Amino acid sequence: MEADGLVLFDIEHCILTGEVVERQKDPQTLERKYLIEGETLAGEKAVVVAKIGPTGKLAIMTTYLL
């Protein structure tokens, strides 16, 4: 996130305006993670990798620009 110059508002905008482009499931832990492709506030394409944590809240794992 920092390496690409992204801030929290960019991540939020990407999630809210984006769509899930891939769902992945870990065969050992059965955890699911989601790749969400959207746009930053500046209009750049970005991906957010997230999962639903044990508390039921969204946990951001990583994010990057395309």
Summary of the structure (lengths in Angstrom):
residues: 66
radius of gyration: 12.0
end to end distance: 12.2
largest distance: 38.3
contacts: 168
relative contact order: 0.26
helix: 15%
strand: 47%
